[in-house]
Amino acid sequence: MSAKNTITVTKPLLKVGCTLGEGPLYDAATGVLHFVDIIEQKVYHLNTETLALATEVFDEAITCLALRKNGEGLACLTATGIATLQGNSTLHYLAKPLPQNVVEANSRFNDGACDRKGRFFAGTIHSRTHKDIRGQLWMYDPESGDCHLADEGPFTDSNGLGWSPDGKTMYFTDSLVNKIFAYDYEDGKLSNRRVAVDALAVGLPEQSFCDGFCVDNEGYIWSARWGGSQINRFSPNGELDTTIRFPTVFHVTACCFGGADQDKLYVTSAHCAAIGGDATRQKQFPDSGHLFMVDLRGQFKGGEWRFPFGG
């Protein structure tokens, strides 16, 4: 199946040179785009008007970000737990739920998002050395302090997560099986897990994988493609609608809408050598690791698909 529409983007917004750029998060109140470099343990804060860039460097990997209610800064996932960012590259942990044997096996938290009540859903990745340790989906409730398994899986690399516009469906990406799952969602409870998007079934290449995503105001899913040089827009029924191609990037990692009218798509990427990749590809894809912005005025707008953290 081919996309109905194709857009091609050839120039980055900012040559930031991430090793593993991920997790773009736009703050409409400030016009700042926040994103991370997981491997380099950095969090970036970009003024999208002036392109002034501030950087924090941490002692551990920050994998995913969330705004906090009342403009109180940011919350995050780290490799081992849920925390708030305190400024000056410091963290305050709220929960570290992963068992020690899981941490020692190099499984970690990866991507996540908060629901309308500020509960943080967070996925882990499987261990590449301990086959019995698979990815799982956790939920942290800041109101009660409870942190528990929401779905024990097993998953491979847990990735993009978010909600439909009506909040009744939660989507969750399992990267290495190339699927985006859907759950029925009600007040923190998940049920009826099923396949919403089967990337291989619609003809996307086997050696590329679903990565981070965002959701637009029509309920369509924009899924970044690791190893695929593109973002794919899928209908809620899993049909391929639009493709954005990035011919100078190999690993496209995640995306989010931003701007005053929510019609600018910000896109992160990773260096070709990231996670054991082939560094020789970087010559062919020289903008891998840079930040992009796709102007979609008059075509698409972002929706409400993730929310501020409640703690």
Contacts in CASP RR format, 6 or more apart in sequence:
PFRMAT RR
TARGET T0000
AUTHOR 0000-0000-0000
METHOD contacts of the structure
MODEL  1
MSAKNTITVTKPLLKVGCTLGEGPLYDAATGVLHFVDIIEQKVYHLNTET
LALATEVFDEAITCLALRKNGEGLACLTATGIATLQGNSTLHYLAKPLPQ
NVVEANSRFNDGACDRKGRFFAGTIHSRTHKDIRGQLWMYDPESGDCHLA
DEGPFTDSNGLGWSPDGKTMYFTDSLVNKIFAYDYEDGKLSNRRVAVDAL
AVGLPEQSFCDGFCVDNEGYIWSARWGGSQINRFSPNGELDTTIRFPTVF
HVTACCFGGADQDKLYVTSAHCAAIGGDATRQKQFPDSGHLFMVDLRGQF
KGGEWRFPFGG
1 202 0 8 1.000
1 203 0 8 1.000
1 239 0 8 1.000
1 240 0 8 1.000
2 240 0 8 1.000
3 232 0 8 1.000
3 233 0 8 1.000
3 240 0 8 1.000
3 241 0 8 1.000
3 242 0 8 1.000
3 243 0 8 1.000
4 241 0 8 1.000
4 242 0 8 1.000
5 241 0 8 1.000
5 242 0 8 1.000
5 243 0 8 1.000
6 242 0 8 1.000
6 243 0 8 1.000
6 244 0 8 1.000
6 245 0 8 1.000
7 242 0 8 1.000
7 243 0 8 1.000
7 244 0 8 1.000
7 245 0 8 1.000
7 294 0 8 1.000
8 244 0 8 1.000
8 245 0 8 1.000
8 247 0 8 1.000
9 244 0 8 1.000
9 245 0 8 1.000
9 246 0 8 1.000
9 267 0 8 1.000
9 292 0 8 1.000
9 294 0 8 1.000
10 246 0 8 1.000
10 247 0 8 1.000
10 248 0 8 1.000
11 287 0 8 1.000
11 292 0 8 1.000
12 287 0 8 1.000
12 290 0 8 1.000
12 291 0 8 1.000
12 292 0 8 1.000
13 51 0 8 1.000
13 266 0 8 1.000
13 290 0 8 1.000
13 291 0 8 1.000
13 292 0 8 1.000
13 293 0 8 1.000
14 46 0 8 1.000
14 51 0 8 1.000
14 53 0 8 1.000
14 290 0 8 1.000
14 291 0 8 1.000
15 287 0 8 1.000
15 290 0 8 1.000
16 44 0 8 1.000
16 53 0 8 1.000
16 289 0 8 1.000
16 290 0 8 1.000
16 291 0 8 1.000
17 271 0 8 1.000
17 289 0 8 1.000
17 290 0 8 1.000
18 37 0 8 1.000
18 40 0 8 1.000
18 42 0 8 1.000
18 268 0 8 1.000
18 269 0 8 1.000
18 270 0 8 1.000
18 271 0 8 1.000
18 289 0 8 1.000
18 290 0 8 1.000
18 291 0 8 1.000
19 37 0 8 1.000
19 38 0 8 1.000
19 39 0 8 1.000
19 40 0 8 1.000
19 270 0 8 1.000
19 271 0 8 1.000
19 273 0 8 1.000
19 274 0 8 1.000
19 289 0 8 1.000
20 37 0 8 1.000
20 38 0 8 1.000
20 39 0 8 1.000
20 40 0 8 1.000
20 253 0 8 1.000
20 270 0 8 1.000
20 271 0 8 1.000
20 274 0 8 1.000
20 275 0 8 1.000
21 35 0 8 1.000
21 36 0 8 1.000
21 37 0 8 1.000
21 38 0 8 1.000
21 253 0 8 1.000
21 254 0 8 1.000
21 268 0 8 1.000
21 269 0 8 1.000
21 270 0 8 1.000
21 289 0 8 1.000
22 35 0 8 1.000
22 36 0 8 1.000
22 37 0 8 1.000
22 38 0 8 1.000
22 63 0 8 1.000
22 64 0 8 1.000
22 111 0 8 1.000
22 212 0 8 1.000
22 253 0 8 1.000
22 254 0 8 1.000
22 268 0 8 1.000
22 270 0 8 1.000
23 35 0 8 1.000
23 36 0 8 1.000
23 64 0 8 1.000
23 65 0 8 1.000
23 111 0 8 1.000
23 212 0 8 1.000
23 253 0 8 1.000
23 254 0 8 1.000
23 256 0 8 1.000
23 268 0 8 1.000
24 33 0 8 1.000
24 34 0 8 1.000
24 35 0 8 1.000
24 254 0 8 1.000
24 255 0 8 1.000
24 256 0 8 1.000
24 266 0 8 1.000
24 267 0 8 1.000
24 268 0 8 1.000
24 291 0 8 1.000
25 33 0 8 1.000
25 34 0 8 1.000
25 35 0 8 1.000
25 65 0 8 1.000
25 66 0 8 1.000
25 67 0 8 1.000
25 74 0 8 1.000
25 256 0 8 1.000
26 32 0 8 1.000
26 33 0 8 1.000
26 34 0 8 1.000
26 48 0 8 1.000
26 256 0 8 1.000
26 257 0 8 1.000
26 258 0 8 1.000
26 259 0 8 1.000
26 266 0 8 1.000
27 33 0 8 1.000
27 34 0 8 1.000
27 67 0 8 1.000
28 258 0 8 1.000
28 259 0 8 1.000
28 260 0 8 1.000
28 262 0 8 1.000
29 71 0 8 1.000
31 47 0 8 1.000
31 48 0 8 1.000
31 49 0 8 1.000
31 259 0 8 1.000
32 45 0 8 1.000
32 46 0 8 1.000
32 47 0 8 1.000
32 48 0 8 1.000
33 45 0 8 1.000
33 46 0 8 1.000
33 48 0 8 1.000
33 256 0 8 1.000
33 258 0 8 1.000
33 266 0 8 1.000
34 43 0 8 1.000
34 44 0 8 1.000
34 45 0 8 1.000
34 46 0 8 1.000
34 65 0 8 1.000
34 74 0 8 1.000
35 43 0 8 1.000
35 44 0 8 1.000
35 46 0 8 1.000
35 65 0 8 1.000
35 254 0 8 1.000
35 266 0 8 1.000
35 268 0 8 1.000
35 291 0 8 1.000
36 42 0 8 1.000
36 43 0 8 1.000
36 44 0 8 1.000
36 62 0 8 1.000
36 63 0 8 1.000
36 64 0 8 1.000
36 65 0 8 1.000
37 44 0 8 1.000
38 61 0 8 1.000
38 62 0 8 1.000
38 63 0 8 1.000
39 61 0 8 1.000
39 274 0 8 1.000
40 57 0 8 1.000
41 57 0 8 1.000
41 58 0 8 1.000
41 59 0 8 1.000
41 60 0 8 1.000
41 61 0 8 1.000
41 62 0 8 1.000
42 55 0 8 1.000
42 56 0 8 1.000
42 57 0 8 1.000
42 58 0 8 1.000
42 62 0 8 1.000
43 55 0 8 1.000
43 56 0 8 1.000
43 58 0 8 1.000
43 62 0 8 1.000
43 65 0 8 1.000
43 74 0 8 1.000
43 76 0 8 1.000
43 85 0 8 1.000
44 53 0 8 1.000
44 54 0 8 1.000
44 55 0 8 1.000
45 53 0 8 1.000
45 54 0 8 1.000
45 55 0 8 1.000
45 56 0 8 1.000
46 52 0 8 1.000
46 53 0 8 1.000
46 54 0 8 1.000
46 291 0 8 1.000
47 53 0 8 1.000
48 258 0 8 1.000
48 259 0 8 1.000
48 264 0 8 1.000
48 266 0 8 1.000
48 293 0 8 1.000
56 85 0 8 1.000
56 87 0 8 1.000
56 88 0 8 1.000
56 89 0 8 1.000
57 89 0 8 1.000
58 78 0 8 1.000
58 89 0 8 1.000
58 91 0 8 1.000
59 89 0 8 1.000
60 78 0 8 1.000
60 79 0 8 1.000
60 80 0 8 1.000
60 91 0 8 1.000
61 78 0 8 1.000
61 79 0 8 1.000
61 108 0 8 1.000
62 76 0 8 1.000
62 77 0 8 1.000
62 78 0 8 1.000
62 85 0 8 1.000
63 76 0 8 1.000
63 77 0 8 1.000
63 78 0 8 1.000
63 79 0 8 1.000
63 108 0 8 1.000
63 109 0 8 1.000
63 110 0 8 1.000
63 111 0 8 1.000
64 76 0 8 1.000
64 77 0 8 1.000
64 109 0 8 1.000
64 110 0 8 1.000
64 111 0 8 1.000
64 112 0 8 1.000
64 113 0 8 1.000
64 122 0 8 1.000
65 74 0 8 1.000
65 75 0 8 1.000
65 76 0 8 1.000
66 74 0 8 1.000
66 75 0 8 1.000
66 76 0 8 1.000
66 112 0 8 1.000
66 113 0 8 1.000
66 114 0 8 1.000
66 120 0 8 1.000
66 306 0 8 1.000
66 308 0 8 1.000
66 309 0 8 1.000
67 73 0 8 1.000
67 74 0 8 1.000
67 75 0 8 1.000
67 308 0 8 1.000
67 309 0 8 1.000
68 74 0 8 1.000
68 75 0 8 1.000
68 84 0 8 1.000
68 308 0 8 1.000
68 309 0 8 1.000
68 310 0 8 1.000
68 311 0 8 1.000
69 118 0 8 1.000
69 308 0 8 1.000
69 309 0 8 1.000
69 310 0 8 1.000
69 311 0 8 1.000
71 308 0 8 1.000
73 84 0 8 1.000
73 85 0 8 1.000
74 84 0 8 1.000
74 85 0 8 1.000
75 82 0 8 1.000
75 83 0 8 1.000
75 84 0 8 1.000
75 85 0 8 1.000
75 114 0 8 1.000
75 120 0 8 1.000
75 309 0 8 1.000
75 310 0 8 1.000
75 311 0 8 1.000
76 82 0 8 1.000
76 83 0 8 1.000
76 84 0 8 1.000
76 85 0 8 1.000
76 91 0 8 1.000
77 83 0 8 1.000
77 109 0 8 1.000
77 110 0 8 1.000
77 111 0 8 1.000
77 112 0 8 1.000
77 120 0 8 1.000
77 122 0 8 1.000
78 91 0 8 1.000
78 93 0 8 1.000
78 109 0 8 1.000
79 103 0 8 1.000
79 108 0 8 1.000
79 109 0 8 1.000
80 96 0 8 1.000
80 98 0 8 1.000
80 103 0 8 1.000
80 108 0 8 1.000
80 109 0 8 1.000
81 93 0 8 1.000
81 94 0 8 1.000
81 95 0 8 1.000
81 96 0 8 1.000
81 97 0 8 1.000
81 98 0 8 1.000
81 109 0 8 1.000
81 122 0 8 1.000
82 93 0 8 1.000
82 94 0 8 1.000
82 95 0 8 1.000
82 120 0 8 1.000
82 122 0 8 1.000
82 140 0 8 1.000
82 147 0 8 1.000
83 91 0 8 1.000
83 92 0 8 1.000
83 93 0 8 1.000
83 94 0 8 1.000
84 91 0 8 1.000
84 92 0 8 1.000
84 94 0 8 1.000
84 309 0 8 1.000
84 311 0 8 1.000
85 91 0 8 1.000
86 92 0 8 1.000
94 140 0 8 1.000
94 142 0 8 1.000
94 145 0 8 1.000
94 311 0 8 1.000
95 140 0 8 1.000
95 145 0 8 1.000
95 147 0 8 1.000
97 138 0 8 1.000
97 140 0 8 1.000
97 147 0 8 1.000
97 148 0 8 1.000
98 107 0 8 1.000
98 108 0 8 1.000
98 109 0 8 1.000
98 124 0 8 1.000
101 133 0 8 1.000
102 124 0 8 1.000
102 127 0 8 1.000
102 133 0 8 1.000
105 127 0 8 1.000
105 129 0 8 1.000
105 130 0 8 1.000
105 133 0 8 1.000
106 127 0 8 1.000
106 128 0 8 1.000
106 129 0 8 1.000
107 124 0 8 1.000
107 125 0 8 1.000
107 126 0 8 1.000
107 127 0 8 1.000
107 130 0 8 1.000
107 133 0 8 1.000
107 135 0 8 1.000
108 124 0 8 1.000
108 125 0 8 1.000
109 122 0 8 1.000
109 123 0 8 1.000
109 124 0 8 1.000
109 138 0 8 1.000
110 123 0 8 1.000
110 124 0 8 1.000
110 125 0 8 1.000
110 157 0 8 1.000
110 158 0 8 1.000
110 159 0 8 1.000
111 122 0 8 1.000
111 123 0 8 1.000
111 158 0 8 1.000
111 159 0 8 1.000
111 160 0 8 1.000
111 161 0 8 1.000
111 173 0 8 1.000
111 212 0 8 1.000
111 254 0 8 1.000
112 120 0 8 1.000
112 121 0 8 1.000
112 122 0 8 1.000
112 123 0 8 1.000
112 158 0 8 1.000
112 160 0 8 1.000
112 161 0 8 1.000
112 162 0 8 1.000
113 120 0 8 1.000
113 121 0 8 1.000
113 160 0 8 1.000
113 161 0 8 1.000
113 162 0 8 1.000
113 163 0 8 1.000
113 305 0 8 1.000
113 306 0 8 1.000
113 307 0 8 1.000
114 120 0 8 1.000
114 121 0 8 1.000
114 306 0 8 1.000
114 307 0 8 1.000
114 308 0 8 1.000
114 309 0 8 1.000
114 310 0 8 1.000
115 121 0 8 1.000
115 163 0 8 1.000
115 167 0 8 1.000
115 170 0 8 1.000
115 185 0 8 1.000
115 188 0 8 1.000
115 307 0 8 1.000
116 163 0 8 1.000
116 167 0 8 1.000
116 307 0 8 1.000
117 143 0 8 1.000
117 187 0 8 1.000
117 188 0 8 1.000
117 307 0 8 1.000
117 310 0 8 1.000
118 142 0 8 1.000
118 307 0 8 1.000
118 308 0 8 1.000
118 309 0 8 1.000
118 310 0 8 1.000
118 311 0 8 1.000
119 139 0 8 1.000
119 140 0 8 1.000
119 141 0 8 1.000
119 142 0 8 1.000
119 188 0 8 1.000
119 310 0 8 1.000
120 139 0 8 1.000
120 140 0 8 1.000
120 142 0 8 1.000
120 309 0 8 1.000
121 137 0 8 1.000
121 138 0 8 1.000
121 139 0 8 1.000
121 150 0 8 1.000
121 161 0 8 1.000
121 162 0 8 1.000
121 170 0 8 1.000
121 172 0 8 1.000
122 137 0 8 1.000
122 138 0 8 1.000
122 139 0 8 1.000
122 140 0 8 1.000
123 135 0 8 1.000
123 136 0 8 1.000
123 137 0 8 1.000
123 138 0 8 1.000
123 155 0 8 1.000
123 158 0 8 1.000
123 161 0 8 1.000
123 172 0 8 1.000
124 135 0 8 1.000
124 136 0 8 1.000
124 137 0 8 1.000
124 138 0 8 1.000
124 155 0 8 1.000
124 158 0 8 1.000
125 135 0 8 1.000
125 156 0 8 1.000
125 157 0 8 1.000
125 158 0 8 1.000
126 133 0 8 1.000
126 134 0 8 1.000
126 135 0 8 1.000
126 154 0 8 1.000
126 155 0 8 1.000
126 156 0 8 1.000
126 157 0 8 1.000
127 133 0 8 1.000
127 134 0 8 1.000
134 153 0 8 1.000
134 154 0 8 1.000
134 155 0 8 1.000
134 156 0 8 1.000
135 153 0 8 1.000
135 154 0 8 1.000
135 155 0 8 1.000
135 156 0 8 1.000
135 157 0 8 1.000
135 158 0 8 1.000
136 149 0 8 1.000
136 151 0 8 1.000
136 152 0 8 1.000
136 153 0 8 1.000
136 154 0 8 1.000
136 155 0 8 1.000
136 158 0 8 1.000
137 149 0 8 1.000
137 150 0 8 1.000
137 151 0 8 1.000
137 152 0 8 1.000
137 153 0 8 1.000
137 155 0 8 1.000
137 158 0 8 1.000
137 172 0 8 1.000
137 190 0 8 1.000
138 147 0 8 1.000
138 148 0 8 1.000
138 149 0 8 1.000
138 150 0 8 1.000
139 147 0 8 1.000
139 148 0 8 1.000
139 149 0 8 1.000
139 150 0 8 1.000
139 188 0 8 1.000
140 146 0 8 1.000
140 147 0 8 1.000
141 147 0 8 1.000
142 309 0 8 1.000
142 310 0 8 1.000
142 311 0 8 1.000
143 310 0 8 1.000
150 188 0 8 1.000
150 190 0 8 1.000
151 172 0 8 1.000
151 183 0 8 1.000
151 190 0 8 1.000
151 193 0 8 1.000
155 174 0 8 1.000
155 177 0 8 1.000
156 174 0 8 1.000
156 175 0 8 1.000
156 176 0 8 1.000
156 177 0 8 1.000
157 174 0 8 1.000
157 175 0 8 1.000
157 176 0 8 1.000
157 209 0 8 1.000
158 172 0 8 1.000
158 173 0 8 1.000
158 174 0 8 1.000
158 175 0 8 1.000
159 173 0 8 1.000
159 174 0 8 1.000
159 175 0 8 1.000
159 210 0 8 1.000
159 211 0 8 1.000
159 212 0 8 1.000
159 213 0 8 1.000
160 171 0 8 1.000
160 172 0 8 1.000
160 173 0 8 1.000
160 180 0 8 1.000
160 210 0 8 1.000
160 211 0 8 1.000
160 212 0 8 1.000
160 213 0 8 1.000
160 223 0 8 1.000
160 254 0 8 1.000
161 170 0 8 1.000
161 171 0 8 1.000
161 172 0 8 1.000
161 173 0 8 1.000
161 306 0 8 1.000
162 170 0 8 1.000
162 171 0 8 1.000
162 172 0 8 1.000
162 213 0 8 1.000
162 215 0 8 1.000
162 305 0 8 1.000
162 306 0 8 1.000
163 169 0 8 1.000
163 170 0 8 1.000
163 171 0 8 1.000
163 185 0 8 1.000
163 215 0 8 1.000
163 304 0 8 1.000
163 305 0 8 1.000
163 306 0 8 1.000
164 170 0 8 1.000
164 171 0 8 1.000
164 215 0 8 1.000
164 219 0 8 1.000
164 236 0 8 1.000
164 305 0 8 1.000
165 215 0 8 1.000
165 217 0 8 1.000
165 218 0 8 1.000
165 219 0 8 1.000
165 303 0 8 1.000
165 304 0 8 1.000
165 305 0 8 1.000
167 185 0 8 1.000
168 184 0 8 1.000
168 185 0 8 1.000
168 186 0 8 1.000
169 182 0 8 1.000
169 183 0 8 1.000
169 184 0 8 1.000
169 185 0 8 1.000
169 196 0 8 1.000
169 236 0 8 1.000
170 182 0 8 1.000
170 183 0 8 1.000
170 185 0 8 1.000
170 190 0 8 1.000
171 180 0 8 1.000
171 181 0 8 1.000
171 182 0 8 1.000
171 183 0 8 1.000
171 196 0 8 1.000
171 213 0 8 1.000
171 215 0 8 1.000
171 221 0 8 1.000
172 180 0 8 1.000
172 181 0 8 1.000
172 182 0 8 1.000
172 183 0 8 1.000
173 179 0 8 1.000
173 180 0 8 1.000
173 181 0 8 1.000
173 210 0 8 1.000
173 211 0 8 1.000
173 212 0 8 1.000
173 213 0 8 1.000
173 223 0 8 1.000
174 180 0 8 1.000
174 181 0 8 1.000
174 210 0 8 1.000
175 209 0 8 1.000
175 210 0 8 1.000
175 211 0 8 1.000
175 226 0 8 1.000
176 209 0 8 1.000
178 198 0 8 1.000
178 199 0 8 1.000
178 200 0 8 1.000
178 204 0 8 1.000
178 206 0 8 1.000
178 209 0 8 1.000
178 210 0 8 1.000
179 195 0 8 1.000
179 197 0 8 1.000
179 198 0 8 1.000
179 199 0 8 1.000
179 210 0 8 1.000
180 195 0 8 1.000
180 196 0 8 1.000
180 197 0 8 1.000
180 199 0 8 1.000
180 210 0 8 1.000
180 213 0 8 1.000
180 221 0 8 1.000
180 223 0 8 1.000
180 234 0 8 1.000
181 193 0 8 1.000
181 194 0 8 1.000
181 195 0 8 1.000
181 196 0 8 1.000
182 193 0 8 1.000
182 194 0 8 1.000
182 195 0 8 1.000
182 196 0 8 1.000
183 190 0 8 1.000
183 191 0 8 1.000
183 192 0 8 1.000
183 193 0 8 1.000
183 194 0 8 1.000
184 190 0 8 1.000
184 191 0 8 1.000
184 192 0 8 1.000
196 221 0 8 1.000
196 234 0 8 1.000
196 236 0 8 1.000
196 238 0 8 1.000
197 210 0 8 1.000
197 221 0 8 1.000
197 223 0 8 1.000
197 234 0 8 1.000
197 238 0 8 1.000
198 238 0 8 1.000
199 209 0 8 1.000
199 210 0 8 1.000
199 223 0 8 1.000
199 225 0 8 1.000
199 232 0 8 1.000
200 206 0 8 1.000
202 234 0 8 1.000
202 238 0 8 1.000
202 239 0 8 1.000
202 240 0 8 1.000
203 240 0 8 1.000
204 225 0 8 1.000
204 228 0 8 1.000
204 232 0 8 1.000
204 240 0 8 1.000
205 228 0 8 1.000
207 227 0 8 1.000
208 225 0 8 1.000
208 226 0 8 1.000
208 227 0 8 1.000
208 228 0 8 1.000
209 225 0 8 1.000
209 226 0 8 1.000
209 227 0 8 1.000
210 223 0 8 1.000
210 224 0 8 1.000
210 225 0 8 1.000
210 226 0 8 1.000
211 223 0 8 1.000
211 224 0 8 1.000
211 225 0 8 1.000
211 226 0 8 1.000
211 251 0 8 1.000
211 252 0 8 1.000
211 253 0 8 1.000
211 254 0 8 1.000
212 223 0 8 1.000
212 224 0 8 1.000
212 253 0 8 1.000
212 254 0 8 1.000
212 255 0 8 1.000
213 221 0 8 1.000
213 222 0 8 1.000
213 223 0 8 1.000
213 224 0 8 1.000
213 254 0 8 1.000
213 255 0 8 1.000
214 221 0 8 1.000
214 222 0 8 1.000
214 254 0 8 1.000
214 255 0 8 1.000
214 256 0 8 1.000
214 257 0 8 1.000
214 265 0 8 1.000
214 302 0 8 1.000
214 305 0 8 1.000
215 221 0 8 1.000
215 222 0 8 1.000
215 302 0 8 1.000
215 303 0 8 1.000
215 305 0 8 1.000
216 222 0 8 1.000
216 233 0 8 1.000
216 257 0 8 1.000
216 300 0 8 1.000
216 301 0 8 1.000
216 302 0 8 1.000
216 303 0 8 1.000
217 262 0 8 1.000
217 301 0 8 1.000
217 302 0 8 1.000
217 303 0 8 1.000
218 300 0 8 1.000
219 236 0 8 1.000
219 303 0 8 1.000
219 305 0 8 1.000
220 233 0 8 1.000
220 234 0 8 1.000
220 235 0 8 1.000
220 236 0 8 1.000
220 241 0 8 1.000
221 233 0 8 1.000
221 234 0 8 1.000
221 236 0 8 1.000
221 238 0 8 1.000
222 231 0 8 1.000
222 232 0 8 1.000
222 233 0 8 1.000
222 255 0 8 1.000
222 265 0 8 1.000
223 231 0 8 1.000
223 232 0 8 1.000
223 233 0 8 1.000
223 234 0 8 1.000
224 231 0 8 1.000
224 252 0 8 1.000
224 253 0 8 1.000
224 254 0 8 1.000
224 255 0 8 1.000
224 267 0 8 1.000
224 268 0 8 1.000
225 231 0 8 1.000
225 232 0 8 1.000
225 252 0 8 1.000
226 251 0 8 1.000
226 252 0 8 1.000
226 253 0 8 1.000
226 270 0 8 1.000
227 250 0 8 1.000
227 251 0 8 1.000
227 252 0 8 1.000
228 250 0 8 1.000
228 251 0 8 1.000
228 252 0 8 1.000
229 245 0 8 1.000
229 246 0 8 1.000
229 247 0 8 1.000
229 249 0 8 1.000
229 250 0 8 1.000
229 252 0 8 1.000
229 285 0 8 1.000
230 243 0 8 1.000
230 244 0 8 1.000
230 245 0 8 1.000
230 246 0 8 1.000
230 252 0 8 1.000
231 243 0 8 1.000
231 244 0 8 1.000
231 246 0 8 1.000
231 252 0 8 1.000
231 255 0 8 1.000
231 265 0 8 1.000
231 267 0 8 1.000
232 240 0 8 1.000
232 242 0 8 1.000
232 243 0 8 1.000
233 240 0 8 1.000
233 241 0 8 1.000
233 242 0 8 1.000
233 243 0 8 1.000
233 244 0 8 1.000
233 300 0 8 1.000
234 240 0 8 1.000
234 241 0 8 1.000
235 241 0 8 1.000
242 300 0 8 1.000
244 265 0 8 1.000
244 267 0 8 1.000
244 294 0 8 1.000
246 252 0 8 1.000
246 267 0 8 1.000
246 269 0 8 1.000
246 287 0 8 1.000
246 292 0 8 1.000
248 285 0 8 1.000
248 286 0 8 1.000
248 287 0 8 1.000
248 288 0 8 1.000
249 269 0 8 1.000
249 285 0 8 1.000
249 287 0 8 1.000
249 288 0 8 1.000
249 289 0 8 1.000
249 290 0 8 1.000
249 292 0 8 1.000
250 272 0 8 1.000
250 281 0 8 1.000
250 284 0 8 1.000
250 285 0 8 1.000
250 288 0 8 1.000
251 269 0 8 1.000
251 270 0 8 1.000
251 271 0 8 1.000
251 272 0 8 1.000
251 274 0 8 1.000
251 288 0 8 1.000
251 289 0 8 1.000
252 267 0 8 1.000
252 268 0 8 1.000
252 269 0 8 1.000
253 268 0 8 1.000
253 269 0 8 1.000
253 270 0 8 1.000
254 267 0 8 1.000
254 268 0 8 1.000
255 265 0 8 1.000
255 266 0 8 1.000
255 267 0 8 1.000
255 268 0 8 1.000
256 265 0 8 1.000
256 266 0 8 1.000
257 263 0 8 1.000
257 264 0 8 1.000
257 265 0 8 1.000
257 266 0 8 1.000
257 300 0 8 1.000
257 301 0 8 1.000
257 302 0 8 1.000
257 303 0 8 1.000
258 264 0 8 1.000
258 265 0 8 1.000
258 266 0 8 1.000
258 302 0 8 1.000
261 297 0 8 1.000
261 301 0 8 1.000
262 301 0 8 1.000
262 302 0 8 1.000
262 303 0 8 1.000
263 295 0 8 1.000
263 296 0 8 1.000
263 297 0 8 1.000
263 298 0 8 1.000
263 299 0 8 1.000
263 300 0 8 1.000
263 301 0 8 1.000
263 302 0 8 1.000
264 293 0 8 1.000
264 294 0 8 1.000
264 295 0 8 1.000
264 296 0 8 1.000
265 293 0 8 1.000
265 294 0 8 1.000
265 296 0 8 1.000
265 300 0 8 1.000
266 291 0 8 1.000
266 292 0 8 1.000
266 293 0 8 1.000
267 291 0 8 1.000
267 292 0 8 1.000
267 293 0 8 1.000
267 294 0 8 1.000
268 289 0 8 1.000
268 291 0 8 1.000
269 287 0 8 1.000
269 288 0 8 1.000
269 289 0 8 1.000
269 290 0 8 1.000
269 291 0 8 1.000
269 292 0 8 1.000
270 288 0 8 1.000
270 289 0 8 1.000
271 279 0 8 1.000
271 282 0 8 1.000
271 288 0 8 1.000
271 289 0 8 1.000
272 278 0 8 1.000
272 279 0 8 1.000
272 280 0 8 1.000
272 281 0 8 1.000
272 282 0 8 1.000
272 285 0 8 1.000
272 288 0 8 1.000
273 279 0 8 1.000
273 282 0 8 1.000
281 288 0 8 1.000
282 288 0 8 1.000
END
